[in-house]
Amino acid sequence: MASKKTATTGAKGRKRARKSAAKKATSGGNASYPRHNLTKSLRIPEAILVQNAGRDCTEQEAAGFVGVGYGGPFRLEISSCLKYGLMDRPSAGKVSITDLGRRALRPQNPGDDVRALQQAVLNAPQISDVYEHYRGENLPDRKFFENALEDKFKVPADKISDFIGIFEQSLEAAKLIQKVDNRIRVIDVTEAVPGQPEEQRLKKISKDVKVASGDSCFVMMPFADPIGSYYEKIYEPAIKKAGLEPVRADNDIFGTGKIMDQIWSGINAARVLVAELTSRNPNVFYELGLAHALQKPVVLVAGAEEDVPFDLKHIRVIYYNMTDPFWGQKLVDKVSENILSA
């Protein structure tokens, strides 16, 4: 009898251990993102448009329009539509197509559908956070991307592969990514498509960042125009926006004495540094080497992929495109955010 009781107790203990292990594997995050990619999430609103002239309907009627049963999988698909902002709930048990969903499916002007899909990405929980973090940059290598998703964005470990698939497919559908040298570049459309206000993004990023009075940001960049003019137009306002004091060698610390001693002192004193890599200026690369030797956080900025040396491509780089009419303000905002998160 004692033997039987011991065996039963042991079995229960193993069962509890398995449950605990399963819980541990999925803990540490919250999977609030849509469980379908953007293209798949257009299926229900399109069926309502085609078969019900876009009128409000019950969820069961919507399932009939799609031609599937009304159950858990269909309700999860409705949830994805709601998270992208393609559909709404006018009342309990009913669904309706939003103006955003109509523009995505029935554009009235050129580009309406693409802009609507981009807005849908910016609406989606977690997907929008990851997009805004990496906009204007290449996505990191898979291992580093997975680590960031789990640690920074709190995507549960067992959902990361699913999230990456949905994220990349949705951004591709919305024309928010492009392939550059076998890497995925995330296109910044935040000035053209309403999303989270910049002040709100900065507030979220700076929540756990303590900026002390006198903290400086040292800018490593060519002095000659046109790139030299970016200091006053881009980098100085971006750094001040982040709450730090901007410092550039030629204007601020060059004086009598050894120039390299002053550069070393400026780099060493800075809390964060910015390196403008465009044109591959040798002085900038030398100063960047000093910064790395001191293990200082550096925000890298470049106008093109070829401006970034091979051994820096694994580090986050902000890329700007001067043919974009909003490139200046986008760069100010992005540099400011990356300084705070460096």
C-alpha positions in Angstrom: 0.0 0.0 0.0 2.8 2.4 0.9 4.5 1.5 -2.4 1.4 2.4 -4.4 1.0 5.7 -2.5 4.7 6.5 -3.1 4.3 5.8 -6.8 1.2 8.0 -7.0 2.9 10.8 -5.2 5.9 10.5 -7.5 3.8 10.7 -10.6 2.0 13.8 -9.3 5.4 15.4 -8.6 6.6 14.7 -12.1 3.4 16.1 -13.5 3.8 19.3 -11.5 7.4 19.6 -12.6 6.4 19.3 -16.2 3.7 22.0 -15.8 6.3 24.2 -14.0 8.8 23.7 -16.8 6.2 24.5 -19.5 5.1 27.6 -17.6 8.7 28.7 -17.2 9.4 28.2 -21.0 6.5 30.6 -21.9 6.9 33.1 -19.0 8.6 36.5 -19.1 6.6 38.0 -21.9 3.1 38.7 -23.3 2.1 37.7 -26.8 -0.2 40.6 -27.6 0.7 40.8 -31.3 -1.8 39.8 -34.0 -1.5 36.0 -34.7 -1.9 36.5 -38.4 0.1 38.4 -40.9 -1.4 41.5 -42.5 -2.3 39.9 -45.8 -4.1 37.0 -44.0 -6.0 39.5 -41.8 -7.6 41.1 -44.9 -9.6 37.9 -45.6 -12.5 38.6 -43.3 -13.1 42.3 -44.2 -12.8 41.5 -47.9 -15.4 38.8 -47.6 -17.7 41.2 -45.8 -17.2 43.8 -48.5 -17.8 41.3 -51.4 -20.7 39.3 -49.9 -22.4 41.8 -47.6 -21.6 45.1 -49.3 -19.4 46.1 -46.4 -22.3 46.3 -43.9 -22.0 45.4 -40.2 -22.7 41.8 -39.5 -22.5 39.2 -36.7 -19.3 37.2 -36.2 -21.2 34.0 -37.2 -22.4 35.7 -40.4 -18.8 36.8 -41.2 -17.6 33.2 -40.8 -20.3 32.2 -43.4 -19.1 34.9 -45.8 -15.5 33.5 -45.5 -16.8 29.9 -45.8 -15.4 28.6 -42.6 -16.8 27.4 -39.3 -17.3 29.7 -36.4 -14.9 28.6 -33.7 -11.7 29.4 -31.9 -9.5 29.8 -35.0 -11.9 32.2 -36.6 -12.3 34.3 -33.5 -8.5 34.5 -33.3 -8.5 35.8 -36.9 -11.1 38.4 -36.0 -8.8 39.4 -33.1 -5.9 40.0 -35.5 -8.2 42.2 -37.7 -9.1 44.3 -34.7 -5.5 44.7 -33.6 -4.4 46.0 -37.1 -7.4 48.4 -37.0 -9.0 46.8 -40.1 -12.2 46.0 -38.3 -14.1 47.2 -35.3 -16.8 46.0 -32.9 -19.8 48.4 -33.1 -21.7 46.2 -30.5 -21.3 42.9 -28.7 -21.1 40.0 -31.2 -21.0 42.3 -34.2 -18.1 43.4 -36.5 -17.7 46.2 -39.0 -15.0 47.3 -41.5 -13.1 50.4 -40.5 -12.3 53.2 -42.9 -8.7 51.9 -42.7 -9.8 48.5 -43.8 -11.8 50.0 -46.7 -8.9 52.0 -47.9 -6.7 49.0 -47.8 -9.1 46.9 -49.9 -10.8 49.6 -52.1 -8.3 52.5 -52.6 -9.8 55.6 -54.1 -6.4 57.2 -55.0 -3.0 55.9 -55.9 -1.1 54.8 -52.8 -4.2 54.7 -50.6 -3.9 51.0 -50.1 -0.1 51.0 -49.3 -0.6 53.9 -46.8 -3.5 52.0 -45.1 -1.4 48.9 -44.8 1.5 50.9 -43.3 -0.9 52.5 -40.8 -2.2 49.0 -39.9 1.4 47.9 -39.0 1.7 51.0 -36.8 -1.5 50.0 -35.1 -0.5 46.5 -34.2 0.7 45.8 -30.6 4.3 44.7 -30.4 4.8 44.8 -34.1 4.6 48.6 -34.1 7.1 48.7 -31.2 9.6 46.6 -33.0 9.1 48.5 -36.2 9.6 51.9 -34.6 12.7 50.7 -32.8 14.4 49.4 -36.0 13.0 51.9 -38.5 15.8 53.4 -40.7 18.1 50.5 -39.8 18.9 46.9 -40.9 17.4 44.2 -38.8 20.1 42.5 -36.7 21.3 39.0 -37.4 18.7 36.4 -36.4 20.3 35.4 -33.0 20.6 39.0 -31.9 17.1 39.8 -33.2 15.6 36.9 -31.2 17.5 38.1 -28.0 16.1 41.6 -28.4 12.6 40.4 -29.0 12.6 38.3 -25.8 14.6 40.8 -23.6 13.5 44.2 -24.8 10.1 43.6 -26.3 9.0 40.8 -24.0 7.9 38.4 -26.8 7.7 34.9 -25.1 10.5 32.6 -26.1 8.2 30.0 -27.5 6.5 32.6 -29.8 9.6 34.3 -31.2 9.7 32.3 -34.5 6.0 32.9 -35.0 6.4 36.6 -34.3 9.3 37.1 -36.7 7.4 35.4 -39.5 4.3 37.6 -39.0 6.4 40.7 -38.5 8.5 40.3 -41.7 5.5 39.2 -43.8 3.4 42.2 -42.6 6.1 44.7 -43.2 6.7 43.3 -46.7 3.0 43.5 -47.5 3.1 47.2 -46.4 6.3 47.9 -48.4 8.1 48.7 -45.2 11.2 46.6 -45.8 13.7 46.3 -48.6 16.6 43.9 -49.2 20.0 45.6 -49.1 23.0 43.3 -49.6 21.1 40.3 -48.2 20.0 42.2 -45.2 16.5 43.5 -44.4 16.3 47.3 -44.1 13.3 48.7 -42.3 11.9 51.8 -44.1 11.0 54.8 -42.0 7.6 56.2 -42.9 6.8 57.8 -39.5 6.6 61.4 -40.9 4.2 60.4 -43.7 2.0 57.9 -41.8 0.5 58.9 -38.4 1.8 56.6 -35.6 2.9 57.0 -32.1 3.9 60.7 -31.5 7.6 61.3 -31.3 7.3 62.8 -27.8 5.6 59.7 -26.6 8.3 57.5 -28.1 11.0 59.5 -26.4 9.2 59.4 -23.1 8.9 55.6 -23.3 12.6 55.2 -24.2 13.8 57.6 -21.5 11.6 56.2 -18.7 14.5 54.2 -17.2 17.3 56.5 -18.4 18.9 58.9 -16.0 20.5 61.9 -17.7 22.6 64.0 -15.4 23.4 67.7 -15.8 26.5 68.1 -17.9 26.3 64.7 -19.6 27.7 65.2 -23.1 27.5 63.5 -26.5 30.6 63.7 -28.6 30.0 63.9 -32.4 32.6 62.3 -34.7 32.0 63.7 -38.3 33.8 65.4 -41.2 34.1 69.2 -40.8 33.7 70.1 -44.5 30.3 70.8 -46.1 27.9 69.4 -47.0 28.2 66.8 -44.2 29.8 69.3 -41.8 26.6 71.3 -41.9 24.6 68.4 -40.5 26.0 69.2 -37.1 23.9 72.3 -36.6 20.9 71.0 -38.7 20.7 67.4 -37.4 23.0 66.3 -34.6 23.0 69.3 -32.3 19.2 69.5 -32.1 18.9 65.7 -31.8 21.4 65.5 -28.9 19.7 68.4 -27.1 16.3 66.7 -27.6 17.8 63.7 -25.8 18.8 66.0 -22.9 22.6 65.9 -23.4 25.1 68.5 -24.2 26.5 68.3 -27.8 30.2 68.5 -28.4 32.1 68.6 -31.7 35.9 68.7 -31.7 36.5 71.6 -34.2 34.1 74.0 -32.5 34.1 73.0 -28.9 37.4 71.5 -27.7 40.0 72.5 -30.2 42.3 75.1 -28.9 45.9 75.4 -27.8 47.6 72.2 -26.9 47.7 68.8 -28.5 44.7 68.2 -30.7 44.7 64.4 -30.1 44.8 64.9 -26.4 41.7 67.0 -26.6 39.9 64.6 -28.8 40.8 61.8 -26.4 39.6 63.9 -23.5 36.3 64.7 -25.3 35.6 61.1 -26.2 36.5 59.9 -22.7 34.2 62.5 -21.0 31.2 61.8 -23.3 28.4 59.6 -22.0 27.4 58.7 -25.6 29.0 59.4 -29.0 27.6 59.8 -32.5 29.7 58.8 -35.6 28.7 60.1 -39.1 30.2 57.4 -41.4 29.2 58.9 -44.7 32.2 59.4 -47.0 34.3 57.0 -44.9 36.4 59.8 -43.4 39.6 58.4 -41.9 39.6 60.8 -39.0 36.1 59.7 -38.0 37.2 56.0 -38.2 40.2 56.8 -36.0 38.1 58.5 -33.4 35.6 55.7 -33.6 38.4 53.2 -32.8 39.3 55.3 -29.7 35.7 55.2 -28.6 35.5 51.5 -29.0 38.8 51.1 -27.1 37.2 53.0 -24.2 34.0 50.8 -24.6 31.8 53.9 -25.1 28.3 53.5 -26.6 28.3 54.9 -30.1 25.3 55.7 -32.4 26.4 55.0 -36.0 24.8 57.0 -38.9 25.4 56.5 -42.6 23.9 57.7 -45.9 24.6 54.4 -47.7 25.5 50.8 -47.0 28.9 51.1 -48.6 29.8 53.8 -46.1 29.8 51.2 -43.3 33.0 49.0 -43.0 32.5 45.3 -43.0 33.5 44.9 -39.3 30.8 47.4 -38.2 27.9 45.9 -40.1 26.8 43.8 -37.2 26.2 46.9 -35.1 23.1 49.0 -35.3 23.4 51.7 -38.0 20.9 54.5 -38.8 20.6 54.9 -42.6 19.2 58.1 -44.1 18.0 58.8 -47.6 18.3 62.4 -48.7 15.8 61.9 -51.6 13.2 61.5 -48.9 11.6 65.0 -48.3 11.3 64.2 -44.6 14.9 62.8 -44.2 16.1 65.6 -41.9 13.4 65.4 -39.3 13.4 61.6 -39.4 17.1 61.6 -38.7 16.8 64.1 -35.8 14.1 61.9 -34.2 15.9 58.6 -34.8 19.3 59.8 -33.6 17.7 61.3 -30.4 15.9 57.9 -29.7 19.1 55.9 -30.3 21.1 58.2 -28.0 18.7 57.5 -25.2 18.7 53.7 -25.8 22.5 53.4 -26.4 
